Amino acid sequence: MILKNYIGILGVLSVIAGGMSPMLHIPIIGNWNYWKIDMVLASIVFTLAAMGLLAAILKKPGLLRFTGWAILITVGFTLFAVYFKVNNYFSFIPLKKLAKVTSGIIHYRWLGWCMLFAGAIIMIISSRISQRAILKSKMAKLNQDS
């Protein structure tokens, strides 16, 4: 395997680790990861991550790029949906100011979200790295050492 395959695997592992990390903190209930937020979207993301892992191992940059973009879109949709769910969760309270204060007790854990986005971006970038660029950088490094 070459360097860009390892970079793609690093992106996939970042996506998996981000999905398992806490993403929301709800008092009394605790931390929620991707599975507790939405099991269907989490299943889609982890299936795409498995496809991306296979693409990185089998040297399929097109499939790796597709899975990176699909994960990026799915996680963006999830973040958008979670934001609106949190802000409308206490809408049954008749006093709007009190509803806004109670929705403020739910906190985002940004490490998991950032790992998901970063992993997807790494997958996309690693699929675009050409073998020629890797060889040029190695040759330049060898020339500097000489």
N, C-alpha and C positions, 0 to 999 in steps of 0.2 A: 504494500500500500504506500501511497505517496502522501506528502504533507497535507494536501487539501482534503484528503479523505479523513485524516486525523482531526483536522479543523472542523469538518462536518460532524464527526462523531462527538466532538466537544460541544458543538451547538445542540445536538440532540440530547446529550446528557444534561446540559443546562436547562433545556425545556422540561425534561423529566423532573429534575431537582426543583425547578420553579413551581411545577404543578403540585409537588408534594409539600412545598413550603407553606406556611400560613399566609393567607391572602387577605383575610378579614378578621378583626377581633370584635366579638360581640360580648359585652359584659354578661356575666353569669353563665352563658353558654360556652364561651371560650373562643379559640382560634378555629377558623375554617380554612381548609385548603380547597383546591379545585374540585375534588370529589364532593365535598359538602356543599359547595356553592351550586353546582349543577352537574349531575352525574353524566348526563347525555353529552354536554359540551366537553367535559373532561375525557370521556371515552373517545370522542372524535379527536381531540388533541393528542391523546396518548397513542391512538392508532396511527395518526399521521406521524408522530415521533418514531414509532416502530418502522413505518415505511421509510422515513428519512434515514434511520439507522441502516436499514437494508440497502438503501440507495448509496449511502456513503461507503459501505463495505463492498458493494458490487460495482462501484465506480460509475454511477449513473447520475451525472450532474443535473440533468433535466428534471428527473424525479425529485432530487434533493431540493432544487429551486422551487418546484411546485409545492412540496410539503412545507418548506419554509414560509412561502407566501400564504398557504392555506392556514398554517398555525398562526401567523401574524394576524390574518383577518379574523379568525375565530376568537383569538384572545382579545383583540380589539373590540369585537362584538360583545364578548363577555364582560369586559370592563365597562362598556357603555351600558349594558343591561343592569349590571350590579349597581352602578351609580344611580340610575333611575329607580331601581328597586329600593335602595337605601333611602333615597329622598322621598319616596312615596309610601314607605312601609307604615308610617304612623299617620297616614292621611285620614284615618277614621277619627282622630282626635279633633273635636270641633274648633279648638283654638289653634290657628295656624302658627302662631309664634311658639306655642308649646310643642306642636308637632315638629317644627324645625329644630328645636332644642333637643328633643328626644331622638331625632334621627342623627344628631351630632354625636351620640354616644357610641355609634358604630364606627370603628376606625379601620382604615386600610392598612395592611402590612405590605409595604411597597417592595420589599426584597423579592417576594415570590413573583409579583407582576413584572419587575425589572428582569428577573432571570428568564421568564418566559419570552419577553420581547427580545432580550439580548440573544437568547438561544436561536430564535427564529431568524434574526438578522444575521447571526453568524452562519447559519445554514445557507442563507441566500448568498452571502458574500463568498463563502467557501465554494459554492457551485460555480461562481463566476471567475474564480482564480484559474488562469490557464497554466498549463505545464511549462510553457515557454517563460512566463514571468517568474516562476519558481526557479527555473534553471538560471535565468539572468541574475537573480538575487544571490544564488549560490556561487556563480562565477565571479560576481563582483566582490563577494566576501572572500573568496579564495585569492583574488588578485590583491586585495587589501592586506591579507596576511602575508603575502610573499614579499 
